[in-house]
Amino acid sequence: MTGTPGRVALVTGASSGIGATTARLLAARGMRVVVNYLSSAQAAKEIVAGIEGAGGQAMAVQADVREAAAVGDMVEQVRAAWGGVDVLVHNALVPYAVRSFQDMTWEELGGKLDAEMHAAFAVTKAVLPHMTEQDWGRIVFLGTGLSRRPRAGMVALGTAKAALEALARYLAQELGPHHITVNVVAPGAVEDTRMAGVTDDAVKRRQVAATPLGRLARPADVAQAIAFYTGEDNSFMTGTTAVVNGGMTMY
């Protein structure tokens, strides 16, 4: 195993897809993992059971990350069991409308922006006291390549995640003196996730054709980048965005 055994990692939205794969990987690297979920209790329990069956430690905790009180309760539950959260992976996907700007209402665009930032604000605020007290922490936000490369119908998601990337850079600057790193992992199209369902087969074929590595990302590809940022020995990268898209876009 790599990393320091015993670090506590909170992965939001970890009952499926990228979050579940990340939870399993961090547990395999010796972390105690909190599997946060909104409504998929059985799926979260299965992730925990799989981690424990492989010799790791995990717990499932329900919380709507858009609600500060629920997030506070979740972090307190973790603190009582294992101490504070050392590593935050904020992966939970806030719902969004898929439509053009011309057809979109302010409630759809503004609501996504508000919910996205509110969730990131709540979970980060909740874990920071412990991180600053111990003078160490790792924060990873899940972004999207759509923040920089627009695609039809994705204005709400791309705009909200662009705001999240900006927040990450400001946090990186402010929290650096506390040895807390803040980074973003921005996948391109990823197979076997809820977002994959909004793209039809013809679009997926074009995406694969435009990708030098010849396929779409898998949850494991994204989890590997997240795990890299959370590592004990990765102490000098902060305020960065890792693009995980097989070379579909390069910048």
C-alpha positions in Angstrom: 0.0 0.0 0.0 1.0 3.6 -0.5 0.0 6.7 1.5 -0.4 6.9 5.2 -2.7 4.3 6.8 -5.4 6.0 9.0 -6.0 9.2 7.0 -9.7 9.8 6.9 -11.1 10.5 3.4 -14.7 11.8 2.8 -15.9 11.1 -0.7 -19.2 12.8 -1.6 -21.5 11.1 -4.0 -19.7 7.8 -3.5 -22.4 5.2 -4.1 -21.7 4.8 -7.8 -19.5 5.8 -10.7 -16.4 7.9 -10.1 -17.1 8.3 -6.4 -17.5 4.6 -5.7 -14.3 3.8 -7.7 -12.4 6.5 -5.8 -13.6 5.3 -2.5 -12.4 1.8 -3.2 -9.0 3.0 -4.5 -8.4 5.3 -1.5 -9.3 2.5 0.9 -6.9 0.2 -1.0 -4.2 2.8 -0.4 -4.8 2.7 3.4 -7.3 5.4 4.0 -10.4 5.1 6.1 -13.2 6.1 3.7 -16.5 7.8 4.3 -18.9 6.8 1.6 -21.4 9.7 1.4 -24.6 9.2 -0.5 -27.9 11.0 -1.0 -30.5 8.3 -1.5 -28.8 5.1 -2.7 -28.4 3.5 0.8 -28.1 -0.1 -0.5 -25.5 0.8 -3.1 -23.4 2.7 -0.5 -23.6 -0.3 1.9 -22.4 -2.6 -0.9 -19.4 -0.3 -1.5 -18.6 -0.4 2.2 -18.9 -4.1 2.4 -16.6 -4.5 -0.6 -14.0 -2.3 1.0 -14.2 -4.1 4.3 -14.1 -7.5 2.5 -10.8 -6.4 1.0 -9.4 -5.6 4.4 -10.1 -1.8 4.4 -12.2 0.5 6.6 -15.2 2.4 5.4 -18.5 3.7 6.6 -21.6 4.9 4.7 -23.1 8.3 5.8 -26.2 9.8 4.2 -26.3 13.6 3.7 -27.5 16.0 1.1 -24.4 18.1 0.5 -26.5 21.1 -0.6 -27.7 21.4 3.0 -25.1 22.8 5.5 -26.9 21.3 8.5 -26.8 17.8 7.0 -23.2 18.2 6.1 -22.3 19.3 9.6 -24.1 16.3 11.0 -22.2 14.0 8.7 -18.8 15.5 9.6 -19.7 15.3 13.3 -20.6 11.6 12.9 -17.2 11.0 11.2 -15.4 12.9 13.9 -17.0 10.9 16.7 -16.0 7.6 15.0 -12.6 8.4 13.4 -11.6 12.0 14.2 -11.7 14.8 11.6 -11.7 14.5 7.8 -8.1 14.7 6.4 -9.0 14.3 2.7 -12.1 15.7 1.0 -13.1 14.5 -2.5 -16.1 16.5 -3.5 -17.6 14.4 -6.3 -21.4 14.6 -5.7 -23.2 15.6 -8.9 -25.8 18.3 -8.4 -28.7 17.9 -11.0 -28.7 20.3 -14.0 -30.8 21.1 -17.0 -29.6 20.0 -20.5 -30.8 22.6 -22.9 -29.7 25.7 -24.9 -29.2 29.1 -23.2 -32.1 30.4 -25.4 -34.5 27.8 -24.0 -33.1 28.0 -20.4 -34.7 29.8 -17.5 -32.8 31.7 -14.9 -34.0 29.2 -12.3 -32.3 26.5 -14.3 -29.0 28.3 -14.8 -28.9 30.2 -11.5 -30.3 27.3 -9.6 -27.4 25.1 -10.8 -24.8 27.7 -10.0 -26.3 28.3 -6.5 -26.5 24.6 -5.7 -23.1 23.8 -7.0 -21.4 26.5 -5.0 -23.5 25.9 -1.9 -22.5 22.3 -1.8 -18.8 23.0 -2.3 -19.0 25.8 0.3 -20.8 23.6 2.8 -18.5 20.5 2.6 -15.3 22.6 2.5 -16.3 24.7 5.5 -17.2 21.6 7.5 -13.8 19.9 7.0 -11.5 22.9 7.3 -11.4 23.3 11.1 -9.7 19.9 11.5 -7.4 20.4 8.5 -6.2 23.8 9.7 -5.8 22.6 13.3 -3.5 19.8 12.2 -1.8 22.0 9.5 -2.4 19.4 6.7 -5.2 18.5 4.3 -6.1 17.5 0.8 -9.1 18.9 -1.1 -10.1 17.7 -4.6 -13.1 19.0 -6.4 -14.6 17.2 -9.5 -14.8 19.5 -12.4 -15.5 18.9 -16.1 -13.8 19.6 -19.4 -17.1 21.4 -20.4 -15.9 24.4 -18.3 -13.4 25.2 -21.0 -14.7 23.4 -24.1 -18.4 24.1 -24.5 -20.9 21.6 -25.9 -24.4 22.2 -26.9 -26.9 22.0 -24.0 -24.3 22.0 -21.3 -24.2 25.7 -20.4 -25.5 25.1 -16.8 -23.0 22.4 -16.0 -20.1 24.0 -17.7 -20.7 27.4 -16.1 -21.2 26.0 -12.6 -18.0 23.9 -12.8 -16.0 26.9 -14.1 -17.1 28.7 -10.9 -16.0 25.7 -8.9 -12.5 25.8 -10.5 -12.2 29.5 -9.6 -13.2 28.8 -6.0 -10.5 26.0 -5.9 -7.8 28.5 -6.9 -8.8 31.0 -4.3 -8.9 28.3 -1.7 -5.5 27.0 -2.8 -4.0 30.5 -2.2 -5.6 31.0 1.2 -5.0 27.6 2.6 -1.5 27.0 1.3 0.1 28.3 4.5 -1.7 25.5 6.4 -0.3 22.9 4.1 -3.7 22.2 2.6 -3.7 21.6 -1.1 -6.8 22.3 -3.3 -7.0 20.9 -6.8 -9.5 20.0 -9.5 -9.9 16.8 -11.5 -11.7 17.6 -14.8 -12.8 14.5 -16.7 -13.9 14.5 -20.3 -16.6 12.1 -21.2 -16.6 9.1 -18.8 -18.3 5.8 -19.4 -20.4 4.0 -16.8 -21.6 7.2 -15.0 -24.9 9.0 -14.8 -23.6 11.8 -17.0 -22.9 9.2 -19.7 -26.6 8.8 -20.2 -27.1 12.3 -21.6 -24.9 11.6 -24.6 -26.2 9.6 -27.5 -24.1 6.9 -29.3 -23.3 9.1 -32.4 -21.8 11.8 -30.1 -19.8 9.1 -28.2 -18.4 7.7 -31.5 -17.3 11.2 -32.5 -15.7 11.7 -29.1 -13.8 8.5 -29.3 -12.6 9.4 -32.9 -11.3 12.7 -31.5 -9.4 11.1 -28.7 -5.8 10.2 -29.4 -5.9 7.4 -26.8 -8.8 5.9 -28.7 -11.5 5.5 -26.0 -13.5 7.5 -23.5 -12.4 7.7 -19.9 -13.4 5.1 -17.3 -14.1 5.8 -13.7 -10.8 4.2 -12.7 -8.9 6.7 -14.9 -10.5 9.6 -13.0 -10.0 7.9 -9.6 -6.3 7.5 -10.3 -5.9 11.3 -10.8 -7.9 12.0 -7.7 -5.8 9.5 -5.7 -2.6 11.2 -6.9 -3.8 14.6 -5.6 -4.7 13.1 -2.2 -1.3 11.4 -1.7 0.9 12.1 1.3 3.9 12.7 -0.9 2.1 15.0 -3.3 2.6 18.2 -1.3 3.6 20.8 -3.8 0.8 20.9 -6.3 -2.1 23.2 -5.5 -4.5 25.4 -7.5 -4.2 23.1 -10.5 -6.6 21.3 -12.7 -5.9 17.8 -14.0 -7.6 17.1 -17.3 -8.5 13.4 -17.8 -9.7 13.1 -21.3 -7.3 10.9 -23.3 -6.0 13.9 -25.2 -9.3 15.0 -26.6 -8.4 18.5 -25.6 -4.9 19.6 -24.7 -4.1 22.8 -22.7 
